[in-house]
Amino acid sequence: MDPLTVKRRLTCILAADAVGYSQQMGQDEENTIRVLSAHRAVIDGIITFHGGRIISTAGDSVLAEFSSVVEAVRCAVEIQEALKTRNDALPDKSKMYFRVGVNLGDVVVKNDDLLGDGVNVAARLETLAEPGGICISSSVYDQITGKLDLGFQDIGEQALKNISRPIRVYRVSGTAAPQRSASALPAQRQGKSLIWGIGAAVVVAIATIAAWQTGWLRFGAADRGSPINAAAPVGAPATGAPALSSSATPGTASGAPPAQVDADTQRLRADAEALKKQAETELARARSDADAVRAARTKADAEAAASRLRAQAEVDAARIRSEAAAAAARTKSDAEAATRTAETRDAKAAAAAPAAMDKTARAPASAAAGGARYDGTWNVTVICAPAEGASAYKLELVAQVKDDFLRGEYGGEGKPGWLRLQGAIQPDGSATLDAHGLTGDPKYNLKSAAQGIPYAYHVAAHFDANRGTGRRLELRACDLRFAKQ
């Protein structure tokens, strides 16, 4: 590749891969493919919802790019949450978990493909993640700090395979309680402790007032109104206390004036009332704080549930739109094929009458009316360059063109290495062909994917009378050559 023509850009790459896919395929192929297809529909929908573009899909893996780092990480978190919900509804043997890696880096742009360290680091980060987990590079962490309410675990610098420099890696440990703030739980405990403390203070205050009013508690000198002195016979001294002198003031106990007793009583009653009001105020405030905490938690829970429902609705809507578009495309293709067949039949009928009078003109007229200028047997050669650990390969097959519709197969249908190529050739020679197949020898597959994994791609082709050329549009760079026999 000429360095002067290389195109680069800074982008965020998300890499996802299923855990234990080959083992599950070995145990139950049909069920594994069904589960993978359902999971992939969810993953593709969430990527589209967050503005991502799927670069390639090989079997159980997905590679996508995002212009926003924040949206890429949000997408990764929602993918794992959605897949957890799906796995919870499946039996243990059918559960399928994904690992996700996210990296921000410089990449090389080649056609619709992205190459370089930026992509490779994302793929290596994915291998460090736990099943159902996410790993991000420090370049991603620096961009999302303070923007997403997530928890992170710094696992230090990691030496990644085929990466020349160590990369600092963070594990996303999940949402940091988005339904409530980090201080919500301590606030609840403080509120409960405050309520119990105030309640205890109120009980003590009420008990003190009751004890004082019933005479069990007295304040001041020990001999004022003492129950011991009050119970002593008139004129007899209490044990250990001198008898009242005849000069003692009537109506008093041990010489304490009534005014002083009344003042103490009023003061104690006022203090008790003030303490009671203060306790009630503190209790009301504590209840208000607890109600506020509960309201905030309820609101956060509702918002989180609404967000999950909205994301699921978007995924379902994307799937429905995709299915509707595919159905419309099939209907249009069937209608075009029916129209071509009808036109061919009508042209043959119209040519039948003049053919009776002039047999020499019948063949050219029929050929012109039919428009099937490309009908016949074609040799097809597929040449693919090496990419992402896959070796280059070349295969040849024979295709038949009838009514300008090409169809050819390589290998046996349903067996590893099988390929079907088909599509309509337009009057101007242009064609978009559909390719479906199953992977063969792993050394020729991207990421050395196992045999028997379904794949599909499109071919942009152009034909003239006897030759044609084509180019594969997805997954990897391949050229096609067509030669009419």
C-alpha positions in Angstrom: 0.0 0.0 0.0 1.5 3.4 -1.1 2.0 5.5 2.1 1.0 8.6 0.2 -2.4 7.1 -0.5 -3.1 5.7 2.9 -6.2 7.1 4.6 -6.3 7.3 8.4 -8.8 8.4 11.0 -9.3 8.4 14.7 -12.3 6.2 15.7 -13.7 4.1 18.5 -13.7 0.4 17.9 -16.0 -2.1 19.7 -15.2 -5.8 19.4 -17.5 -8.6 20.8 -17.1 -12.3 20.7 -19.1 -15.3 22.0 -17.6 -17.4 24.8 -17.4 -21.2 24.2 -19.1 -21.0 20.9 -17.2 -23.9 19.3 -18.0 -26.2 22.2 -21.7 -25.3 22.1 -21.7 -26.0 18.3 -20.2 -29.4 19.0 -22.9 -30.2 21.5 -26.0 -28.9 19.7 -25.5 -27.0 16.4 -29.1 -26.1 15.6 -29.9 -24.7 19.1 -26.6 -22.8 19.2 -27.3 -21.2 15.8 -30.8 -20.2 16.9 -29.4 -18.6 20.2 -26.6 -16.9 18.3 -29.0 -15.4 15.7 -31.3 -14.1 18.5 -28.4 -12.6 20.4 -26.9 -11.1 17.2 -30.3 -9.4 16.4 -30.2 -7.7 19.8 -26.5 -6.7 19.4 -27.0 -5.3 15.9 -30.0 -3.3 16.9 -28.3 -1.7 20.0 -25.2 -0.8 17.8 -27.5 0.9 15.3 -29.4 2.7 18.0 -26.2 4.2 19.4 -25.0 5.4 15.9 -22.5 2.6 15.4 -21.5 1.0 12.1 -20.8 -2.7 11.8 -17.5 -3.3 10.1 -17.5 -7.1 9.9 -19.1 -10.2 11.3 -17.5 -13.6 11.3 -19.5 -16.3 12.9 -19.7 -15.5 16.6 -17.9 -12.2 16.5 -18.9 -8.5 15.8 -16.6 -5.5 15.0 -18.2 -2.0 14.9 -17.0 1.6 14.9 -18.4 4.7 16.7 -17.7 8.3 16.2 -18.5 8.9 19.9 -16.5 7.1 22.7 -19.4 7.7 25.2 -21.9 6.1 22.9 -19.6 3.1 22.3 -19.3 2.4 26.0 -23.0 2.9 26.5 -23.7 0.5 23.7 -21.3 -2.1 25.3 -23.1 -1.8 28.7 -26.6 -2.1 27.1 -25.5 -5.1 25.1 -24.4 -7.0 28.2 -27.5 -6.0 30.1 -29.8 -7.1 27.2 -28.0 -10.4 26.8 -28.1 -11.0 30.5 -31.9 -10.6 30.4 -32.1 -13.1 27.5 -29.7 -15.6 29.1 -31.8 -15.5 32.3 -34.7 -16.9 30.3 -32.6 -19.8 28.8 -31.6 -23.1 30.3 -28.0 -23.4 31.4 -26.8 -25.4 28.5 -28.2 -22.8 26.0 -26.8 -19.7 27.7 -24.4 -17.7 25.5 -22.2 -15.0 26.9 -20.2 -12.4 25.1 -16.9 -10.6 25.9 -16.6 -7.0 24.8 -13.5 -4.8 24.2 -13.5 -1.0 23.4 -10.6 1.0 22.2 -10.0 4.5 20.8 -7.2 4.6 18.3 -5.9 5.5 14.9 -7.0 3.1 12.1 -6.2 2.6 8.4 -9.2 2.9 6.0 -9.4 0.6 3.1 -12.6 0.7 1.1 -15.2 -0.1 3.9 -12.7 -2.0 6.0 -10.7 -0.7 9.0 -7.2 -2.0 9.7 -4.3 -1.3 12.0 -3.4 -1.3 15.8 -6.7 0.5 16.7 -8.7 -2.5 15.6 -6.2 -5.1 16.9 -6.1 -3.6 20.4 -9.9 -3.7 20.6 -9.9 -7.4 19.7 -7.2 -8.2 22.3 -9.1 -6.3 25.0 -12.1 -8.4 24.3 -10.1 -11.5 25.2 -9.2 -10.0 28.6 -12.9 -9.5 29.6 -14.8 -11.9 31.7 -17.8 -13.7 30.2 -20.5 -11.0 30.2 -17.9 -8.4 30.9 -16.3 -5.3 29.3 -12.6 -4.2 29.1 -11.6 -0.7 27.8 -8.3 0.9 27.1 -6.9 3.9 28.9 -7.6 6.1 25.9 -11.4 5.2 26.3 -11.3 5.7 30.0 -9.8 9.2 29.7 -12.6 10.2 27.4 -15.6 8.9 29.5 -14.3 9.9 33.0 -17.0 12.0 34.7 -19.5 11.4 31.8 -20.9 8.0 32.6 -22.1 6.6 36.0 -20.1 3.4 35.9 -17.6 1.6 38.0 -14.1 0.8 36.8 -11.3 -1.6 38.0 -7.8 -0.7 36.9 -6.0 -4.0 36.1 -2.8 -2.3 35.2 -0.7 -2.4 32.0 -1.2 -5.5 29.9 1.1 -7.0 27.3 -1.3 -7.8 24.4 -0.5 -10.4 21.7 1.2 -8.9 18.7 0.9 -5.3 20.2 4.4 -3.7 20.6 3.6 -1.6 23.6 1.8 -2.3 26.9 -1.8 -1.1 27.2 -3.3 0.1 30.5 -6.7 -1.7 30.8 -9.8 -1.1 32.9 -12.6 -3.5 33.6 -16.1 -2.0 33.6 -17.6 -3.3 36.8 -21.1 -2.3 36.0 -23.3 0.7 36.9 -22.3 2.5 40.1 -25.9 2.3 41.4 -27.5 4.6 38.8 -30.8 4.3 40.5 -29.5 6.1 43.6 -26.5 8.3 44.5 -23.4 6.9 46.2 -24.4 8.5 49.5 -28.0 7.1 49.4 -27.3 4.1 51.6 -25.4 5.9 54.3 -28.1 8.6 54.2 -30.7 6.0 54.9 -28.7 4.5 57.8 -28.1 8.0 59.2 -31.8 8.7 58.9 -32.8 5.5 60.7 -30.2 6.2 63.4 -31.4 9.7 63.8 -35.1 8.6 64.1 -34.2 6.0 66.7 -32.1 8.5 68.7 -34.8 11.2 68.7 -37.4 8.6 69.6 -35.2 7.5 72.6 -34.8 11.1 73.7 -38.6 11.7 73.6 -39.2 8.5 75.7 -36.6 9.6 78.3 -38.1 13.1 78.5 -41.6 11.8 78.9 -40.4 9.3 81.6 -38.6 12.1 83.4 -41.7 14.3 83.5 -43.9 11.4 84.6 -41.4 10.5 87.4 -41.2 14.1 88.6 -45.0 14.6 88.5 -45.6 11.3 90.5 -43.1 12.2 93.1 -40.5 9.6 92.3 -38.0 12.3 91.3 -37.2 15.5 93.1 -34.7 18.3 92.5 -32.9 20.5 95.1 -32.1 19.6 98.7 -32.8 16.0 99.9 -35.1 17.1 102.7 -37.5 19.2 100.6 -40.9 17.5 100.7 -39.2 14.2 101.2 -41.5 11.3 101.5 -39.6 10.2 104.5 -40.2 13.4 106.4 -43.7 13.6 105.2 -44.4 10.2 106.6 -43.0 11.0 110.1 -45.4 11.6 113.0 -46.2 15.2 113.9 -43.7 16.5 116.4 -41.3 13.5 115.9 -38.0 13.9 113.9 -37.3 11.6 111.0 -34.5 9.1 111.4 -31.2 11.0 111.2 -33.0 14.4 110.9 -33.6 17.1 113.6 -37.1 17.8 114.6 -38.8 21.0 113.4 -38.4 23.9 115.7 -41.3 25.8 116.9 -40.2 28.8 115.0 -40.4 27.0 111.6 -42.7 28.8 109.1 -46.1 27.0 108.7 -46.8 25.4 105.4 -43.1 24.7 104.5 -40.9 21.6 104.6 -37.5 22.0 106.2 -37.8 25.8 105.8 -38.0 25.8 101.9 -40.2 28.6 100.8 -43.3 27.6 98.6 -42.3 30.3 96.0 -39.0 28.5 95.3 -40.7 25.1 94.9 -43.2 26.6 92.4 -40.4 28.3 90.5 -38.5 25.0 90.2 -41.6 23.2 89.1 -42.4 25.8 86.4 -38.8 25.8 85.2 -38.6 22.0 84.9 -42.0 21.9 83.2 -40.8 24.5 80.7 -37.5 22.6 80.0 -39.4 19.4 79.5 -41.8 21.0 77.0 -38.9 22.6 75.1 -37.1 19.3 75.0 -40.3 17.6 73.7 -40.8 20.2 71.0 -37.2 19.9 69.9 -37.5 16.1 69.7 -40.7 16.3 67.7 -39.0 18.8 65.3 -36.0 16.5 64.8 -38.2 13.5 64.3 -40.3 15.3 61.6 -37.1 16.4 59.8 -35.7 12.9 59.9 -38.9 11.5 58.5 -38.8 14.2 55.7 -35.2 13.2 54.8 -36.1 9.5 54.7 -39.1 10.3 52.5 -36.9 12.3 50.1 -34.4 9.4 49.9 -37.2 6.9 49.1 -38.7 9.3 46.5 -35.3 9.7 44.8 -34.7 6.0 44.7 -38.1 5.3 43.3 -37.6 7.9 40.6 -34.2 6.5 39.7 -35.7 3.0 39.5 -38.5 4.2 37.2 -36.1 6.0 34.9 -33.8 3.0 34.7 -36.7 0.7 33.9 -38.0 3.2 31.2 -34.5 3.4 29.7 -34.3 -0.4 29.4 -37.8 -0.6 27.9 -36.9 2.2 25.4 -33.8 0.4 24.4 -35.6 -2.9 23.9 -38.3 -1.1 21.9 -35.7 0.4 19.6 -34.1 -3.0 19.1 -37.5 -4.5 18.3 -38.3 -1.7 15.9 -35.0 -2.0 14.1 -35.5 -5.8 13.7 -39.1 -5.2 12.4 -37.8 -2.6 9.9 -35.0 -4.9 8.8 -37.5 -7.8 8.3 -39.9 -5.5 6.4 -37.1 -4.2 4.1 -36.0 -7.8 3.4 -39.6 -8.9 2.6 -40.1 -5.8 0.4 -36.9 -6.6 -1.5 -38.0 -10.2 -2.0 -41.4 -9.1 -3.2 -39.8 -6.6 -5.6 -37.4 -9.3 -6.9 -40.3 -11.8 -7.4 -42.3 -9.1 -9.2 -39.4 -8.2 -11.5 -38.9 -11.9 -12.3 -42.6 -12.3 -13.0 -42.6 -9.2 -15.2 -39.6 -10.5 -17.2 -41.2 -13.8 -17.7 -44.5 -12.2 -18.9 -42.6 -9.9 -21.3 -40.7 -12.9 -22.7 -43.9 -14.9 -23.2 -45.7 -11.9 -24.8 -42.7 -11.3 -27.1 -42.6 -14.9 -28.2 -46.3 -14.8 -28.9 -46.0 -11.6 -30.9 -43.1 -13.1 -32.9 -44.9 -16.3 -33.7 -47.1 -14.7 -36.5 -44.4 -13.0 -38.5 -42.3 -16.1 -38.0 -44.7 -18.1 -40.2 -44.1 -15.7 -43.1 -40.4 -15.0 -42.6 -38.6 -17.8 -40.8 -35.2 -16.1 -41.5 -36.1 -13.1 -39.3 -37.6 -15.2 -36.4 -34.4 -15.9 -34.5 -33.1 -12.3 -34.3 -36.5 -11.0 -33.4 -37.0 -13.5 -30.7 -33.6 -12.9 -29.2 -34.1 -9.1 -29.3 -37.6 -9.4 -27.7 -36.5 -11.8 -25.0 -33.6 -9.6 -23.9 -31.8 -12.6 -22.4 -28.5 -11.6 -23.9 -26.4 -13.1 -21.0 -28.1 -16.6 -21.0 -25.7 -19.5 -21.0 -23.0 -21.3 -19.0 -20.4 -19.2 -17.2 -17.2 -20.1 -15.5 -16.8 -18.2 -12.2 -13.4 -17.7 -10.4 -13.3 -16.3 -6.8 -9.9 -14.9 -5.6 -9.6 -13.7 -2.0 -6.5 -11.9 -0.5 -5.2 -12.7 3.0 -6.8 -10.8 5.9 -7.0 -11.0 9.7 -5.0 -14.2 10.0 -6.8 -15.9 7.1 -4.8 -17.2 4.2 -5.5 -16.3 0.6 -7.6 -18.8 -1.4 -9.0 -19.3 -4.9 -12.1 -21.4 -5.9 -13.8 -22.0 -9.2 -17.5 -22.9 -9.9 -19.9 -23.1 -12.9 -23.0 -20.9 -13.0 -26.0 -21.0 -15.3 -27.7 -17.8 -16.6 -31.3 -18.1 -17.6 -33.5 -15.1 -18.4 -30.6 -13.0 -17.3 -30.6 -14.6 -13.8 -27.3 -16.1 -12.6 -27.2 -19.1 -10.2 -24.2 -21.2 -9.3 -23.0 -23.4 -6.4 -19.7 -24.7 -5.1 -19.6 -27.8 -3.0 -22.5 -29.6 -1.4 -25.3 -27.6 0.2 -25.2 -27.7 4.0 -21.6 -29.0 4.1 -18.5 -27.0 5.2 -17.1 -25.0 2.3 -20.4 -24.7 0.4 -21.1 -21.5 -1.5 -24.1 -20.3 -3.5 -24.0 -17.3 -5.8 -27.1 -15.9 -7.4 -28.7 -12.7 -8.7 -30.2 -10.8 -11.6 -28.2 -9.2 -14.5 -29.6 -5.9 -15.6 -29.9 -4.9 -19.3 -26.9 -2.6 -19.0 -24.7 -5.5 -17.6 -24.7 -4.4 -13.9 -25.6 -6.8 -11.2 -25.7 -7.2 -7.4 -25.2 -10.8 -6.5 -26.0 -12.5 -3.2 -23.6 -15.0 -1.8 -24.5 -17.5 1.1 -22.3 -20.3 2.4 -20.7 -22.2 5.2 -17.1 -21.7 6.3 -14.6 -24.4 5.3 -11.0 -25.0 6.3 -10.3 -22.6 9.3 -7.0 -21.4 7.8 -8.9 -19.6 5.1 -11.4 -18.1 7.6 -11.2 -14.7 9.4 -9.9 -15.2 12.9 -9.5 -18.9 12.0 -13.3 -19.4 12.5 -14.4 -23.0 12.8 -15.9 -24.9 10.0 -19.7 -24.8 9.2 -20.4 -21.3 10.4 -23.0 -19.5 8.1 -21.9 -16.3 6.4 -23.3 -14.0 3.7 -22.1 -11.1 1.6 -22.9 -9.2 -1.7 -20.9 -8.9 -4.9 -21.0 -5.8 -7.2 -20.5 -7.2 -10.8 -20.6 -6.0 -14.4 -21.1 -8.2 -17.5 -20.6 -7.8 -21.2 -21.4 -10.3 -23.9 -18.8 -12.9 -22.9 -17.0 -11.7 -19.8 -17.6 -10.1 -16.4 -15.9 -8.8 -13.3 -17.0 -8.5 -9.7 -15.9 -7.3 -6.2 -16.9 -8.6 -2.8 -18.5 -5.8 -0.7 -18.3 -7.1 2.9 -16.1 -9.0 5.3 -12.8 -9.2 3.3 -11.4 -8.2 -0.1 -12.2 -10.7 -2.9 -12.3 -10.4 -6.7 -14.6 -12.4 -9.0 -14.1 -13.2 -12.7 -16.8 -14.5 -15.1 -16.2 -16.1 -18.5 -18.9 -17.4 -20.8 -18.4 -20.9 -22.2 
